[in-house]
Amino acid sequence: MEVESSCFYDREMEVKLFDETRAGVKGLVDSGVTKVPRFLIHPPESFLFKKEENTLVPIIDLEGFDDDVDTTKRGLIVGKIREAAESWGFFQMINHGIPDFVMNNMLDGIRDFHEQPNETKIAWYSRDPKRRVRFYCNGDLLVSRTANWRDSIIFDFQDGPLEKDVFPPICRERVEEYMKHVSRVREVLSELLSEALGLNKEYLGKIECMKSEVLVGHYYPLCPEPDLTQGTTKHSDPSALTLLLQDQMGGLQVLRRNRWVDVPPLPSVLVANVGDLMQLITNDKLKSVEHRVVAMKNGARVSAACFLYPSATHRNKPYGPIEEFLSEEEPPKYTQTTIFDYLTYYRSKGLDGNSALPHFRI
């Protein structure tokens, strides 16, 4: 009977019925499920890599980066960012300028939204990319081979500020306050990364690759069978840079030398990781490193991922390796592409465990 039922399994129908509930995986938990539905079960190869113990993602103290008197301090910070971005693609930051209460309020806002009764939040459920604020379960649910145990709400600031009436009231003020601070961090990192790459300190800002933000509030409910699924599949981000705020539940891991390294939550810390666009324009000088989130077994995890992209006015501008990184010995490794085309391809294949970058290699 098991073989027969397997032969007649209709994944498309199961996913369709699930999506029509507009309740996400939180809805599954609320309904009392004790088994992970089949479309959320990941194949064994998803769990191949082992963990690396006692290895810590670099922590960089940004205090004094703007000290006009002690310029040595800025140089040391730039050097640490260069080393971390080149060797890890990930780094953690303290003294970044976002107060603890703003970060905590942001996480509470995301949690409060996702833990509302479904009849309250269902109005925000949508897969329409034109909606600048929308709630959904798995952006690639309809194209991925296996879905993730995760719900999300997105706030798209690429076209500028959002009108107040498009925000869910329960988290509007907290999101707006957090994004004011994130915009300042973005400007600082644009300068510091430019210097770390040996460019004019405003270079990355001038080419518009880090000029707008898309904030995604992820919610990973407690999972009844965490060994069968993932919170987020192994992937790299399509952005230039991603700034991540995570709560104290843990679960984030970065793939380094074919081993998973935990990125444990630390007080007052903001995590940064290099995205695909940054790897492309630096001609592989900086690497967009794969990472994942394991399914939660002890409680719900909340995070706020802020993806830094070119501004909307540069959506159709072609990006390729920057001239300063090219030579006869180092020819361009990628064809030029717009961020619109890159994201179109990235989304079409879903989070399948493979990078989108090889598709654009010369």
N, C-alpha and C positions, 0 to 999 in steps of 0.2 A: 504493500500500500504506500510506503514511504517513497519508493522509486516512482510509482505512478503519479503521486501528488507532485513530486519534483518535476516530472515531465510536463505537467500541465500548470505549473506555476506561472501566473500572469503578473509579472512585476509592474508593468505599466498600469494595470488596473489597481493594484494595491497602492501604488504611489498616488494615483489620481484620487482614490477614495480618501486617503490620508490627507492630501493637500486640501481637499474640499471641506474638511473639518475646520480648517483655518485655526487650529489649536496648537500645532507644533508638537514637538516631543514632550513639552511640558503638559500638553493635553493627554498624552499617553500615560504619563506618570499620575496625573490627577484621576485618570480612569481606573488606576489600580493594576496596570499591566505588570506581570512578573517575568515575562519573556520579551526579548528584543525582537521586534518584527523582522521578517526576513530581509526586507530591502535596506535595513540598517546594519545587517551583519557583514563584517568585513572579511575578505579572504585571508587565509593563513599567512600569505606573503606580506601582508600589511604589518605583521608583528615580528618580522625577521631580525631586525637590528637589535643588538643588546645595549644595555645601559653602561655608561661610563660613570663610575663613582668618584667622589672626591675631586671633581673638576668644577670650577666656578667661572661662569661667564664674567668677563671684566666689568668692574665697577669704576666709573669715572666721576670724580668730584668736579663739578663745573664752577665751584666758588672761585671768584677772582678772574674769570675769563675776560671781564671787561675792565680790569684794573689798568688804568693808563700809566700808573707809576711803576708797578712791578710787572713789566711785560714778560719777564721770565716765566711767571705763572701761566700766562696764556699759552706760551710756547710749549710748556709741559702738557697742558690740557690737549692742545692740538696734536702733539705727538702720541698721546695715549689714544685719542680718537682714531688717528691714522693706523696705529698698530692693531687696535681692536677691529676696525672696519675691514682691514686687509686680511687679518688672520682668523677672525671669527665671523664677521658679518653681523654680529650681535654685540651690543654692549648695554650696560645698565648705567643710569645716571642718578646722582644725588645733587642737591642744591641747584636744581634746574629752574627754580622760580615758581613752581606751582605749589601753593600751600597745601598742607595735608588735609585741611578741612574741605578744600575744593575737590581734591581727588576722592576723598571718602564720600562726599555728597554725590559725585558723579557715579560712583559704583552703586551707591544706594538708589540713585535714580533709575539706573538700568534694572536693578533687582526689583524695585517697586513696580516698574512697568511690566516686566515679565510675570510677576507673581500676582497681578491683578486677576480677577475673575475673567474667564475667556470672553464672556459676553460684553465686557468693557473694552478689551483690547482688540477684539476681532475686527473692528472698523478700520484698523490700521494695517490689516493683513493684505498684502498685495505682491504681485510679481511684475508690476508695471514699472520699468526703469525710469519713466518720466515722473513718477511720484518721488519727490525729494525726501520724504520721510515715509518709511514703510516698515512693517513687521513681516517677517517670513521665517520659514524653516528651511534652511539650506538653499542658498542662492542657485545652486546647480542641481537641485532635487530632480528636475525633469530630464537631465542629461547624464548625470553621474551613474556609475555602475553600482556604487553603494553610497548611501546617505550617511550623514554624521549626526550624532546625538547632541544637537545644538539648535537653538533658536536665536534669532538676531533682530535688531532694529537698526535701521540705517538712517543717518542724517547727512544729506549730500550738500556740502557747501561750495561745490565747484563753481556754481553760478552766482556766488555771493551769499549774503545773509539770508536767513529763512524768515518768512513772516511768522508772527507768533501763533496764528491760528492753525498752522500746519503741524505744530508740535503737540504731542500728547501732553495735556496739562500736568500730569503727575510728575513729569521730569523736565519740563521746558526750562525753568529758571536754572536748574543745575547743569543742563547741557550748555546753555548760553554762557554761563559763568566759566565753565571748564574750557570752552573753546576760545574764550578771550585769552586765557593763559597759554593754551596750546599754540595759538598764532605767534605769540612772542617766542616760545621755545623753537618753533619752526624757523623763525628768522635768525635766531642765534645759531642753530645747527647748520643752516645754509651757509653762514659765514665760516664757521669752524671747519666744516667738511671741505669747503673750497680751499681753505688754507692747508688742511691736511693733505689735499691732493696737489698742492703746489700751485694753485690758481689764485687769481685775485679773490679777495675775501668775499666779494659779492657775486662771483661768477655764476654759481649755481642758481642764485636768485635771478640774475639777469636772463638766463636761458629758460626761466620759468618752469623748471622741473619740480620745484617744491613750493609752489605758490598757492595751492588750494588744498582743502582738507575734505576727506570723507570719513565720518565717524561711524563706527559700527559697534553697537553694544551687544555683546554675545552673552548668552545664558545657557549654561550646561547643567541640566537637571541631574539629580541623583539617578544613576543607571542601575537597573536590576541585574544586568549581566555585563559588567564593564570589560570583561575579557573578550567579548565578541564584537565590540564596536569601537569607534573612536569619537572623541569630542570634535576633533578636526583632523582630517587626513593629512599626511605628510605633503607639504607644499612649500613653494616660495611665494612671496607677495609680488604683485605686478607693479606696485608703486615705486617711487623713487626712494622713499624712506617710510618706515612705519613706526609710530610711537604707541607703545602698549602700556596700559594701566591694568594691573590685575589685582584681584582680591587675595585673600590669604589661603585659598584652597589649594593652590599649586596645580600641577598638571601640564604646564608648558614645558616642552622639550625641544632642544635644537640638535640637529644632526651634525656631528663633527667627527670626521675620520671614520665614518660608518658606525658610529656609536651615538646613542641618545644621551644627551647631557641635560639634566634638570635645570630649569631656570626658576629656582624657588622664590616665592614672594618675599620681598624685604620691605620694611617700613620706608615710606617716602620715596620709593624708587620708581623711576619711569624707564621702561625698556625700549631700546631703539634697535631696529634691524634694517639692513640694506635690502632694497627691493630690486626687482628685475630691471626696471628702467635705469637705475643707478649702475647696475652691472653693464648694461648695454652702452650707456654713454661714456663709461670709463674704460670700455674695451677690455673688460675682465679684471681691471686693477682692483676693484672692489667686487665682492661676490655676494649674490643674493642666496642666502643659506636656507636650506629646507628646515622646517620645523613642524610641530604638531601639538595637539592637546589630547591627552588620554581621557577616556571616559571617567566620570566621577563615581566613586563608590562610597564616599563618606559625607556627601552633601552637594549642594549646587555651587558651581563656580560662576563668577561674573567677571567680565573684562570689557575694557573700552579700547578698541583698536582704531587709531587715527592714521589713515593712509594719506600720504602727501603726494600730490599729483601736480602736473602743469595746470595753470588756470584754464578756465573754459575757453578763453580767447585763443589758446594754443592747442586746443583739442585736435585740430587737424594739421598741426605743424609737424613736419618730419623730424624725428630724432635719430641720430646715429652716433657712433663713437666721436668724442670731442677731438678736434685736431691736435691738441696738445699731447694726446696719448698715442699718436700715430707716428710711425717712422717706417723705414724700409724693413727693419727687423720686426716691427710690430704693425703690420697692416690691419685695416679694419676687420673685425671678426663678425660684425653684424651688418645686415642691410638696414637702411633707414626705414623707419616705420612711425606712424602717428600713434599717440597713446590710445586714440579711438580704435584703430585697427588692432593694436596689441591686446586691448581689453576684450574686443570682439572675439579674437581667437582664444584667449585665456578662458573666457566664459563658455565658449562653445564646447570645449573639451571637458570642462568641469574639473573638480579636484580629483584627478585620477592618480595622484602620486608621482606624476612626472612634470618637470619644468616645462614652461612654454617657450623658454629662451632658444632651445635648439631649432625651433621652427623658423627663427629669424637669423640663424647663422648663415654666413656666406659659404 
